[in-house]
Amino acid sequence: MSKTFKPLIFADTRESLDVKKSLVELGCEVVEKTLSPADFVVSQDYAVERKELRDFFRSIFDGRLLSRLKG
């Protein structure tokens, strides 16, 4: 019996259903829970914050991006 590796990703409950569905289609196991400050947690040490381009630039200029990287 062969077991296939299935990455476990925690996804914020407020995140897009389309993104979560795409992750499942790619073979990931997606668990929804309320996350802060990231949108996705992919391991104990790594999290992903998904941003639209406009919000990305705004977060650079108002300091939110650097504070999230440090915390």
DSSP file (Angstrom, degrees, kcal/mol; ACC not computed):
  #  RESIDUE AA STRUCTURE BP1 BP2  ACC     N-H-->O    O-->H-N    N-H-->O    O-->H-N    TCO  KAPPA ALPHA  PHI   PSI    X-CA   Y-CA   Z-CA
    1    1 A M              0   0    0      0, 0.0     2,-0.4     0, 0.0     0, 0.0   0.000 360.0 360.0 360.0 121.7    0.0    0.0    0.0
    2    2 A S        -     0   0    0      2,-0.0     2,-0.5     0, 0.0     0, 0.0  -0.785 360.0-151.8 -96.8 130.5    1.6    3.3   -1.1
    3    3 A K        -     0   0    0     -2,-0.4     2,-0.4     3,-0.0     0, 0.0  -0.881   9.4-145.5-102.3 131.0    1.0    6.5    0.8
    4    4 A T        -     0   0    0     -2,-0.5     2,-0.2     1,-0.0    -2,-0.0  -0.802  22.6-114.4 -95.6 133.3    1.1    9.7   -1.1
    5    5 A F        -     0   0    0     -2,-0.4    -1,-0.0     1,-0.0     0, 0.0  -0.481  32.0-170.2 -66.1 131.0    2.4   12.8    0.7
    6    6 A K        -     0   0    0     -2,-0.2    22,-0.2    22,-0.0    21,-0.1  -0.930  19.7-131.7-127.0 104.4   -0.3   15.4    1.1
    7    7 A P        -     0   0    0      0, 0.0    22,-3.3     0, 0.0     2,-0.6  -0.278  16.9-135.9 -58.1 137.0    0.9   18.8    2.3
    8    8 A L  E     -a   29   0A   0     20,-0.2     2,-0.4    34,-0.2    22,-0.2  -0.857  25.7-178.9 -97.0 123.5   -1.2   20.2    5.2
    9    9 A I  E     -a   30   0A   0     20,-2.9    22,-2.5    -2,-0.6     2,-0.5  -0.988  19.6-147.0-126.1 127.4   -2.1   23.8    4.9
   10   10 A F  E     -aB  31  41A   0     31,-2.4    31,-2.5    -2,-0.4     2,-0.4  -0.828  21.5-164.9 -90.4 128.4   -4.0   25.9    7.4
   11   11 A A  E     -aB  32  40A   0     20,-2.6    22,-2.3    -2,-0.5    29,-0.2  -0.937  24.2-110.3-119.2 135.9   -6.1   28.5    5.7
   12   12 A D  E >   -a   33   0A   0     27,-3.0     3,-1.8    -2,-0.4    22,-0.2  -0.363  25.0-127.8 -61.1 139.6   -7.8   31.5    7.3
   13   13 A T  T 3  S+     0   0    0     20,-0.7    -1,-0.1     1,-0.3    21,-0.1   0.741 109.0  55.7 -62.8 -22.6  -11.6   31.1    7.3
   14   14 A R  T 3  S+     0   0    0     19,-0.2    -1,-0.3    21,-0.1     3,-0.1   0.477  86.5 108.1 -88.6  -2.1  -11.9   34.5    5.7
   15   15 A E  S <  S-     0   0    0     -3,-1.8    -4,-0.0    24,-0.2     5,-0.0  -0.355  84.9 -76.5 -78.2 158.0   -9.7   33.6    2.8
   16   16 A S     >  -     0   0    0      1,-0.1     4,-1.8    -2,-0.1     5,-0.2  -0.208  28.3-143.6 -56.0 131.7  -11.0   33.0   -0.8
   17   17 A L  H  > S+     0   0    0      1,-0.2     4,-2.7     2,-0.2     5,-0.2   0.836 100.9  61.0 -64.0 -32.4  -12.8   29.7   -1.3
   18   18 A D  H  > S+     0   0    0      2,-0.2     4,-2.2     1,-0.2    -1,-0.2   0.904 104.8  47.0 -61.7 -41.9  -11.3   29.6   -4.9
   19   19 A V  H  > S+     0   0    0      2,-0.2     4,-2.1     1,-0.2    -1,-0.2   0.935 113.4  47.8 -66.4 -45.6   -7.8   29.6   -3.5
   20   20 A K  H  X S+     0   0    0     -4,-1.8     4,-1.9     1,-0.2    -2,-0.2   0.900 111.8  50.5 -62.6 -40.3   -8.6   26.9   -0.9
   21   21 A K  H  X S+     0   0    0     -4,-2.7     4,-2.4     1,-0.2    -1,-0.2   0.903 108.9  51.9 -63.6 -41.4  -10.3   24.8   -3.6
   22   22 A S  H  X S+     0   0    0     -4,-2.2     4,-1.5     1,-0.2    -2,-0.2   0.891 107.5  52.4 -63.1 -39.5   -7.3   25.2   -5.9
   23   23 A L  H  <>S+     0   0    0     -4,-2.1     5,-2.4     2,-0.2    -1,-0.2   0.906 109.8  48.6 -62.9 -41.2   -5.0   24.0   -3.1
   24   24 A V  H ><5S+     0   0    0     -4,-1.9     3,-1.7     1,-0.2    -2,-0.2   0.914 109.1  52.8 -63.9 -42.9   -7.2   20.9   -2.6
   25   25 A E  H 3<5S+     0   0    0     -4,-2.4    -1,-0.2     1,-0.3    -2,-0.2   0.800 104.7  56.7 -63.2 -28.1   -7.1   20.2   -6.4
   26   26 A L  T 3<5S-     0   0    0     -4,-1.5    -1,-0.3    -5,-0.2    -2,-0.2   0.477 129.7 -96.7 -81.6  -2.4   -3.3   20.4   -6.3
   27   27 A G  T < 5S+     0   0    0     -3,-1.7     2,-0.2     1,-0.3    -3,-0.2   0.584  78.3 136.5 102.0  11.9   -3.3   17.6   -3.7
   28   28 A C      < -     0   0    0     -5,-2.4     2,-0.6   -22,-0.2    -1,-0.3  -0.597  53.8-128.8 -89.8 151.7   -3.1   19.6   -0.4
   29   29 A E  E     -a    8   0A   0    -22,-3.3   -20,-2.9    -2,-0.2     2,-0.5  -0.907  29.4-159.0 -94.4 122.0   -5.1   18.9    2.7
   30   30 A V  E     -a    9   0A   0     -2,-0.6     2,-0.5   -22,-0.2   -20,-0.2  -0.908  10.4-171.0-111.1 124.9   -6.6   22.3    3.7
   31   31 A V  E     -a   10   0A   0    -22,-2.5   -20,-2.6    -2,-0.5     2,-0.4  -0.965  16.6-141.7-114.7 123.5   -7.8   22.9    7.3
   32   32 A E  E     +a   11   0A   0     -2,-0.5     2,-0.3   -22,-0.2   -20,-0.2  -0.691  36.5 140.4 -88.2 134.3   -9.8   26.1    7.9
   33   33 A K  E     -a   12   0A   0    -22,-2.3   -20,-0.7    -2,-0.4     2,-0.5  -0.966  58.4 -85.1-159.8 162.2   -9.3   28.1   11.1
   34   34 A T        -     0   0    0     -2,-0.3     2,-0.3   -22,-0.2   -22,-0.1  -0.619  52.2-171.6 -75.2 121.3   -9.0   31.7   12.1
   35   35 A L        -     0   0    0     -2,-0.5   -21,-0.1     3,-0.1   -23,-0.0  -0.858  11.1-135.5-116.9 149.4   -5.4   32.8   11.6
   36   36 A S  S    S-     0   0    0     -2,-0.3     3,-0.1     1,-0.1    -2,-0.0  -0.935  77.7 -10.3-149.7 128.2   -3.6   36.0   12.5
   37   37 A P  S    S+     0   0    0      0, 0.0     2,-0.1     0, 0.0    -1,-0.1  -0.986 120.9  62.6 -96.9   1.0   -1.7   37.7   10.9
   38   38 A A        -     0   0    0      1,-0.1    11,-0.2    11,-0.1    -3,-0.1  -0.380  60.3-144.8 -89.0 163.8   -1.2   35.3    8.0
   39   39 A D  S    S+     0   0    0      9,-2.0   -27,-3.0     1,-0.3     2,-0.3   0.753  88.8  21.2 -90.5 -31.0   -3.7   33.9    5.4
   40   40 A F  E     -BC  11  48A   0      8,-2.2     8,-3.4   -29,-0.2     2,-0.5  -0.998  61.2-155.8-139.7 140.9   -2.1   30.5    5.2
   41   41 A V  E     +BC  10  47A   0    -31,-2.5   -31,-2.4    -2,-0.3     6,-0.2  -0.983  15.2 173.0-115.6 122.3    0.3   28.5    7.5
   42   42 A V        -     0   0    0      4,-1.8     2,-0.3    -2,-0.5   -34,-0.2   0.573  65.4  -8.0-107.6 -12.9    2.3   26.0    5.5
   43   43 A S  S    S-     0   0    0      3,-1.5    -1,-0.2   -33,-0.1     3,-0.2  -0.954  81.9 -83.8-164.5 180.0    4.7   24.8    8.3
   44   44 A Q  S    S+     0   0    0     -2,-0.3     3,-0.0     1,-0.2    -1,-0.0   0.800 129.1  32.6 -63.6 -27.8    5.6   25.5   11.9
   45   45 A D  S    S+     0   0    0      1,-0.1     2,-0.4    -3,-0.0    -1,-0.2   0.524 112.3  64.5-107.6  -8.6    8.1   28.2   10.7
   46   46 A Y        +     0   0    0     -3,-0.2    -4,-1.8     2,-0.0    -3,-1.5  -0.960  47.7 171.0-130.7 135.6    6.4   29.6    7.5
   47   47 A A  E     -C   41   0A   0     -2,-0.4     2,-0.4    -6,-0.2    -6,-0.3  -0.939  20.6-140.0-133.9 157.8    3.2   31.5    6.9
   48   48 A V  E     -C   40   0A   0     -8,-3.4    -8,-2.2    -2,-0.3    -9,-2.0  -0.975   5.7-162.8-124.7 130.5    1.9   33.2    3.7
   49   49 A E        -     0   0    0     -2,-0.4     2,-0.4   -11,-0.2   -11,-0.1  -0.960  15.4-150.0-110.5 116.1    0.1   36.5    3.5
   50   50 A R        +     0   0    0     -2,-0.6     2,-0.3     6,-0.0    -2,-0.0  -0.739  23.1 176.9 -89.0 129.9   -1.8   36.9    0.2
   51   51 A K        -     0   0    0     -2,-0.4     2,-0.2     4,-0.0    -2,-0.0  -0.968  31.7-123.9-134.6 148.2   -2.1   40.5   -0.9
   52   52 A E     >  -     0   0    0     -2,-0.3     4,-2.5     1,-0.1     3,-0.2  -0.601  41.0-108.4 -79.3 154.4   -3.4   42.5   -3.9
   53   53 A L  H  > S+     0   0    0      1,-0.2     4,-2.2    -2,-0.2     5,-0.2   0.876 117.8  51.7 -54.9 -44.1   -0.7   44.7   -5.5
   54   54 A R  H  > S+     0   0    0      1,-0.2     4,-2.1     2,-0.2    -1,-0.2   0.920 112.6  44.9 -60.8 -45.4   -2.3   47.9   -4.2
   55   55 A D  H  > S+     0   0    0      2,-0.2     4,-2.6    -3,-0.2    -1,-0.2   0.851 109.0  58.1 -68.4 -33.9   -2.5   46.6   -0.6
   56   56 A F  H  X S+     0   0    0     -4,-2.5     4,-1.4     2,-0.2    -2,-0.2   0.948 109.9  42.6 -59.7 -49.8    1.1   45.3   -0.9
   57   57 A F  H  X S+     0   0    0     -4,-2.2     4,-2.0     1,-0.2     3,-0.3   0.906 113.4  52.4 -64.3 -41.2    2.5   48.7   -1.7
   58   58 A R  H  X S+     0   0    0     -4,-2.1     4,-2.2     1,-0.2     6,-0.3   0.898 107.2  52.6 -61.3 -40.4    0.3   50.4    0.9
   59   59 A S  H  < S+     0   0    0     -4,-2.6     6,-2.2     1,-0.2     4,-0.5   0.792 107.3  53.2 -68.9 -26.7    1.6   48.0    3.6
   60   60 A I  H >< S+     0   0    0     -4,-1.4     3,-0.6    -3,-0.3    -1,-0.2   0.944 112.9  42.7 -67.8 -48.6    5.2   48.8    2.6
   61   61 A F  H 3< S+     0   0    0     -4,-2.0    -2,-0.2     1,-0.2    -1,-0.2   0.805 116.2  45.7 -73.1 -30.2    4.7   52.6    3.0
   62   62 A D  T 3< S-     0   0    0     -4,-2.2    -1,-0.2    -5,-0.2    -2,-0.2   0.483 111.8-115.6 -93.5  -0.1    2.6   52.4    6.3
   63   63 A G  S <> S+     0   0    0     -3,-0.6     4,-1.8    -4,-0.5     5,-0.2   0.397  81.8 118.3  90.1  -3.5    5.0   49.9    7.9
   64   64 A R  H  > S+     0   0    0     -5,-0.4     4,-2.0    -6,-0.3     5,-0.2   0.880  71.9  56.3 -64.1 -37.4    2.7   47.0    8.2
   65   65 A L  H  > S+     0   0    0     -6,-2.2     4,-1.9     1,-0.2    -1,-0.2   0.946 109.4  43.6 -62.8 -49.2    4.8   44.7    6.0
   66   66 A L  H  > S+     0   0    0     -7,-0.4     4,-1.8     1,-0.2    -1,-0.2   0.875 111.7  54.0 -66.2 -36.3    7.9   45.1    8.1
   67   67 A S  H  X S+     0   0    0     -4,-1.8     4,-1.6     1,-0.2    -1,-0.2   0.868 109.8  48.0 -66.4 -33.5    6.1   44.7   11.4
   68   68 A R  H  < S+     0   0    0     -4,-2.0    -1,-0.2     2,-0.2    -2,-0.2   0.851 108.4  54.1 -73.6 -34.0    4.6   41.4   10.1
   69   69 A L  H  < S+     0   0    0     -4,-1.9    -2,-0.2     1,-0.2    -1,-0.2   0.867 112.6  43.9 -67.2 -34.7    7.9   40.1    8.9
   70   70 A K  H  <        0   0    0     -4,-1.8    -1,-0.2     1,-0.2    -2,-0.2   0.827 360.0 360.0 -76.9 -33.0    9.4   40.7   12.4
   71   71 A G     <        0   0    0     -4,-1.6    -1,-0.2    -5,-0.2    -2,-0.2   0.449 360.0 360.0 -93.9 360.0    6.5   39.3   14.3
